[in-house]
Amino acid sequence: MHTRGRRSTGAYEKGKIHANPPHVHAAYGEYKALIDIRRQCAMKGHLPGKQLKLVLAWCVMHEEELMENWRLVRAGQKPHRIAPL
């Protein structure tokens, strides 16, 4: 992805959303990671240390909004925009 620090609200493909715990996709340059919303840790992939710390801090600050978006996506609805860092 070309967007620095881009975050989304999780997997939208049918079947995958039910298999994974609530998470967000984070990308920085060539690096990509799935971040567990509740545990605030990388589930899969890798981000450089500083960028991972920023994403994790963002998840802590917006946990309630992220969980609400997760519920919306699971219900087939469009998630709300969440402010970046």
Secondary structure, 3 states (H helix, E strand, C coil): CCCCCEECCCCCCCCHHHHCCCEEEEEECCEEEEEECCCCEEEEECCCHHHHHHHHHHHHHCHHHHHHHHHHHHCCCCCCCCCCC
